[in-house]
Amino acid sequence: MIINKSEIAGLLDNLVKEYRVYAPVEKDGSIVFEAIEEGARAKLGTTSKKPAKEILFPQSEELFSYQVDSEGLRMEDKIDDTKSIAFGVRPCDAKSMMLLDNVFHNDLYEDVYYTTRRKNTIIVSVGCSEPESTCFCSSVNSGPFDTDGSDVMLTDLGEAYLAEAVTEQGKEFLLKLNLKEAGEEDKARAEEIKSRAQAGSEVDITGLKEKLDGMFDHPYWDKLHEKCLGCAACTYLCPTCHCFDIADEARDCNGCRVRNWDSCMFPLFTLHGSGHNPRTSGKERWRQRVMHKFNYFVERYNATACVGCGRCIKNCPVNMDIRQVLAEIKAQDTGSEVS
């Protein structure tokens, strides 16, 4: 189906009447995802600074409120089941949601706050016709037009988008919009655009998990962290990082329990109540970050916890580049051959 770009604002205005619509918007000089009330605010075709994961896994969210009075303890869950649309998500962000599904809904645990949002959210992605130089999605089993995690994929044809359903939910959504059918010329043009799109860079991660199996005590980690500031921009802006802290905010007998993003790059993240900290320096914290994404997650879920979006590269204040880190790891001598 075809959506003319001149019709996007009006289309979003109509969707707002039925759904909570998230779209990339400009805020304080950056592109971020926010719930919009006016379609004209949407800035499609741009990669947001913060990942779209915030739609399903907010940076700060109230889990439940509680009140203690003469009748005892009363609690109210804050589960959000609003029907929503994430419009203009990049394929890397859509794929990251599939990876997060493993964490928040697996054989041991279901996070009802996340899964309820997930079930009620339609993901409309926009393929990357011209990926940025920091993108390396093709190196981590993805690509500029990867449909994993998307319900609808949009391809930019210039004056219009070709809209293709990926899931049954996406098909039903497009049928409701009463859009013009795409012609064979439009489809052929979209295929040509997809075939030309290449990730900005490549990283060879073949055998990386096996390499890391034998590197926990490797001297490489001693130097890696030296210029890191521990600011955690890399993890806060990562689509797949999911560490969080939980705190109670209360006054007298009334309060709420809140979940906030946290980071393995912070010194306090692993500080025990006893005062012991098993990750006392940046060495242990950087090792954990790399091992989790490219070893532990692979072992647990058979997938790399990185979608190659390049946000950590673009936003690191000291220019630490995960692509270089992975290349250096591959080059290390661990005493055994890794194919």
MOZISUL-V876476 format. One record per residue. N is the residue number from 1. RES is the residue in one small letter. PHI is phi in degrees with one decimal (none if undefined). Layout:
BEGIN
n=N res=RES phi=PHI
n=N res=RES phi=PHI
END
This chain:
BEGIN
n=1 res=m phi=none
n=2 res=i phi=-115.5
n=3 res=i phi=-121.9
n=4 res=n phi=-67.8
n=5 res=k phi=-61.1
n=6 res=s phi=-67.1
n=7 res=e phi=-99.1
n=8 res=i phi=-60.9
n=9 res=a phi=-59.3
n=10 res=g phi=-66.0
n=11 res=l phi=-61.5
n=12 res=l phi=-66.2
n=13 res=d phi=-58.7
n=14 res=n phi=-70.8
n=15 res=l phi=-66.2
n=16 res=v phi=-59.7
n=17 res=k phi=-69.1
n=18 res=e phi=-114.4
n=19 res=y phi=-126.9
n=20 res=r phi=-85.8
n=21 res=v phi=-106.8
n=22 res=y phi=-99.2
n=23 res=a phi=-150.6
n=24 res=p phi=-69.8
n=25 res=v phi=-133.6
n=26 res=e phi=-88.5
n=27 res=k phi=-145.5
n=28 res=d phi=53.5
n=29 res=g phi=83.0
n=30 res=s phi=-125.8
n=31 res=i phi=-95.6
n=32 res=v phi=-136.1
n=33 res=f phi=-89.6
n=34 res=e phi=-141.4
n=35 res=a phi=-71.2
n=36 res=i phi=-111.9
n=37 res=e phi=-115.2
n=38 res=e phi=-127.9
n=39 res=g phi=-62.4
n=40 res=a phi=-65.6
n=41 res=r phi=-73.8
n=42 res=a phi=-65.5
n=43 res=k phi=-117.3
n=44 res=l phi=-75.9
n=45 res=g phi=82.8
n=46 res=t phi=-125.0
n=47 res=t phi=-90.2
n=48 res=s phi=-68.7
n=49 res=k phi=-69.2
n=50 res=k phi=-90.0
n=51 res=p phi=-69.5
n=52 res=a phi=-70.9
n=53 res=k phi=-56.5
n=54 res=e phi=-62.2
n=55 res=i phi=-65.1
n=56 res=l phi=-97.5
n=57 res=f phi=-132.8
n=58 res=p phi=-59.0
n=59 res=q phi=-60.8
n=60 res=s phi=-142.9
n=61 res=e phi=-144.8
n=62 res=e phi=-83.4
n=63 res=l phi=-84.5
n=64 res=f phi=-161.7
n=65 res=s phi=-111.2
n=66 res=y phi=-146.3
n=67 res=q phi=-145.0
n=68 res=v phi=-114.2
n=69 res=d phi=-142.0
n=70 res=s phi=-63.9
n=71 res=e phi=-90.5
n=72 res=g phi=109.7
n=73 res=l phi=-93.1
n=74 res=r phi=-120.9
n=75 res=m phi=-128.5
n=76 res=e phi=-135.0
n=77 res=d phi=-67.9
n=78 res=k phi=-113.8
n=79 res=i phi=-75.1
n=80 res=d phi=-98.5
n=81 res=d phi=-111.2
n=82 res=t phi=-65.3
n=83 res=k phi=-68.8
n=84 res=s phi=-132.7
n=85 res=i phi=-131.6
n=86 res=a phi=-101.1
n=87 res=f phi=-108.3
n=88 res=g phi=96.2
n=89 res=v phi=-74.6
n=90 res=r phi=-77.9
n=91 res=p phi=-55.9
n=92 res=c phi=-64.6
n=93 res=d phi=-69.6
n=94 res=a phi=-64.1
n=95 res=k phi=-65.0
n=96 res=s phi=-61.7
n=97 res=m phi=-66.4
n=98 res=m phi=-65.8
n=99 res=l phi=-68.4
n=100 res=l phi=-66.7
n=101 res=d phi=-55.5
n=102 res=n phi=-60.9
n=103 res=v phi=-79.0
n=104 res=f phi=-92.7
n=105 res=h phi=-150.7
n=106 res=n phi=-133.2
n=107 res=d phi=-71.5
n=108 res=l phi=-111.3
n=109 res=y phi=-158.2
n=110 res=e phi=-128.4
n=111 res=d phi=-92.2
n=112 res=v phi=-66.3
n=113 res=y phi=-65.9
n=114 res=y phi=-70.1
n=115 res=t phi=-65.6
n=116 res=t phi=-67.4
n=117 res=r phi=-62.6
n=118 res=r phi=-58.4
n=119 res=k phi=-63.7
n=120 res=n phi=-102.0
n=121 res=t phi=-119.9
n=122 res=i phi=-94.2
n=123 res=i phi=-104.0
n=124 res=v phi=-107.9
n=125 res=s phi=-99.9
n=126 res=v phi=-118.0
n=127 res=g phi=-62.5
n=128 res=c phi=-97.6
n=129 res=s phi=-69.5
n=130 res=e phi=-133.4
n=131 res=p phi=-58.6
n=132 res=e phi=-76.4
n=133 res=s phi=-64.5
n=134 res=t phi=-87.5
n=135 res=c phi=-76.9
n=136 res=f phi=-140.8
n=137 res=c phi=-60.0
n=138 res=s phi=-65.8
n=139 res=s phi=-83.5
n=140 res=v phi=-121.8
n=141 res=n phi=60.7
n=142 res=s phi=-141.0
n=143 res=g phi=173.2
n=144 res=p phi=-60.4
n=145 res=f phi=-127.2
n=146 res=d phi=-63.0
n=147 res=t phi=-95.5
n=148 res=d phi=-58.5
n=149 res=g phi=90.8
n=150 res=s phi=-95.0
n=151 res=d phi=-96.4
n=152 res=v phi=-137.5
n=153 res=m phi=-115.4
n=154 res=l phi=-103.8
n=155 res=t phi=-116.8
n=156 res=d phi=-75.9
n=157 res=l phi=-99.3
n=158 res=g phi=114.5
n=159 res=e phi=-96.2
n=160 res=a phi=-152.7
n=161 res=y phi=-114.4
n=162 res=l phi=-87.7
n=163 res=a phi=-105.5
n=164 res=e phi=-122.8
n=165 res=a phi=-75.0
n=166 res=v phi=-105.5
n=167 res=t phi=-120.1
n=168 res=e phi=-62.2
n=169 res=q phi=-61.0
n=170 res=g phi=-66.9
n=171 res=k phi=-63.7
n=172 res=e phi=-63.8
n=173 res=f phi=-64.0
n=174 res=l phi=-65.1
n=175 res=l phi=-62.4
n=176 res=k phi=-69.1
n=177 res=l phi=-84.0
n=178 res=n phi=53.3
n=179 res=l phi=-86.5
n=180 res=k phi=-71.8
n=181 res=e phi=-68.3
n=182 res=a phi=-78.0
n=183 res=g phi=-86.2
n=184 res=e phi=-62.4
n=185 res=e phi=-65.2
n=186 res=d phi=-63.2
n=187 res=k phi=-65.6
n=188 res=a phi=-66.1
n=189 res=r phi=-64.8
n=190 res=a phi=-63.5
n=191 res=e phi=-64.5
n=192 res=e phi=-65.4
n=193 res=i phi=-62.5
n=194 res=k phi=-63.5
n=195 res=s phi=-68.9
n=196 res=r phi=-82.9
n=197 res=a phi=-68.5
n=198 res=q phi=-130.5
n=199 res=a phi=-58.9
n=200 res=g phi=-62.7
n=201 res=s phi=-151.5
n=202 res=e phi=-129.7
n=203 res=v phi=-133.5
n=204 res=d phi=-87.6
n=205 res=i phi=-109.5
n=206 res=t phi=-59.4
n=207 res=g phi=74.4
n=208 res=l phi=-65.0
n=209 res=k phi=-59.5
n=210 res=e phi=-65.8
n=211 res=k phi=-62.1
n=212 res=l phi=-68.8
n=213 res=d phi=-52.9
n=214 res=g phi=-107.6
n=215 res=m phi=-116.6
n=216 res=f phi=-59.1
n=217 res=d phi=-104.3
n=218 res=h phi=-71.6
n=219 res=p phi=-64.9
n=220 res=y phi=-55.7
n=221 res=w phi=-66.8
n=222 res=d phi=-63.5
n=223 res=k phi=-100.2
n=224 res=l phi=-52.9
n=225 res=h phi=-85.8
n=226 res=e phi=-58.6
n=227 res=k phi=-97.5
n=228 res=c phi=-68.5
n=229 res=l phi=-88.9
n=230 res=g phi=71.5
n=231 res=c phi=-76.5
n=232 res=a phi=71.3
n=233 res=a phi=-58.1
n=234 res=c phi=-61.3
n=235 res=t phi=-85.9
n=236 res=y phi=-67.3
n=237 res=l phi=-100.6
n=238 res=c phi=-88.3
n=239 res=p phi=-67.4
n=240 res=t phi=-108.6
n=241 res=c phi=-67.0
n=242 res=h phi=-139.8
n=243 res=c phi=-66.3
n=244 res=f phi=-147.7
n=245 res=d phi=-118.9
n=246 res=i phi=-124.1
n=247 res=a phi=-138.6
n=248 res=d phi=-96.6
n=249 res=e phi=-113.6
n=250 res=a phi=-140.2
n=251 res=r phi=-136.4
n=252 res=d phi=56.6
n=253 res=c phi=-105.3
n=254 res=n phi=-117.0
n=255 res=g phi=-174.6
n=256 res=c phi=-149.3
n=257 res=r phi=-104.6
n=258 res=v phi=-123.3
n=259 res=r phi=-106.9
n=260 res=n phi=-127.5
n=261 res=w phi=-56.1
n=262 res=d phi=-133.0
n=263 res=s phi=-146.2
n=264 res=c phi=-68.6
n=265 res=m phi=-86.3
n=266 res=f phi=-87.8
n=267 res=p phi=-59.3
n=268 res=l phi=-79.7
n=269 res=f phi=-59.0
n=270 res=t phi=-110.3
n=271 res=l phi=-71.9
n=272 res=h phi=-80.7
n=273 res=g phi=-60.1
n=274 res=s phi=-73.2
n=275 res=g phi=101.3
n=276 res=h phi=-75.6
n=277 res=n phi=-130.3
n=278 res=p phi=-70.9
n=279 res=r phi=-121.1
n=280 res=t phi=-80.7
n=281 res=s phi=-139.1
n=282 res=g phi=-61.4
n=283 res=k phi=-58.9
n=284 res=e phi=-66.9
n=285 res=r phi=-73.1
n=286 res=w phi=-67.3
n=287 res=r phi=-59.9
n=288 res=q phi=-62.2
n=289 res=r phi=-60.0
n=290 res=v phi=-68.7
n=291 res=m phi=-63.7
n=292 res=h phi=-62.8
n=293 res=k phi=-72.1
n=294 res=f phi=-114.3
n=295 res=n phi=-135.2
n=296 res=y phi=-64.0
n=297 res=f phi=-65.8
n=298 res=v phi=-62.8
n=299 res=e phi=-66.8
n=300 res=r phi=-80.1
n=301 res=y phi=-122.7
n=302 res=n phi=58.5
n=303 res=a phi=-153.5
n=304 res=t phi=-79.0
n=305 res=a phi=-85.9
n=306 res=c phi=-150.6
n=307 res=v phi=-110.7
n=308 res=g phi=68.3
n=309 res=c phi=-73.5
n=310 res=g phi=81.7
n=311 res=r phi=-62.5
n=312 res=c phi=-66.5
n=313 res=i phi=-74.9
n=314 res=k phi=-64.4
n=315 res=n phi=-109.2
n=316 res=c phi=-74.1
n=317 res=p phi=-69.3
n=318 res=v phi=-117.5
n=319 res=n phi=60.1
n=320 res=m phi=-76.6
n=321 res=d phi=-119.6
n=322 res=i phi=-61.9
n=323 res=r phi=-64.6
n=324 res=q phi=-66.2
n=325 res=v phi=-59.5
n=326 res=l phi=-65.7
n=327 res=a phi=-64.8
n=328 res=e phi=-66.8
n=329 res=i phi=-62.4
n=330 res=k phi=-59.9
n=331 res=a phi=-84.5
n=332 res=q phi=-71.7
n=333 res=d phi=-90.2
n=334 res=t phi=-110.3
n=335 res=g phi=85.4
n=336 res=s phi=-146.3
n=337 res=e phi=-81.2
n=338 res=v phi=-123.5
n=339 res=s phi=-77.9
END
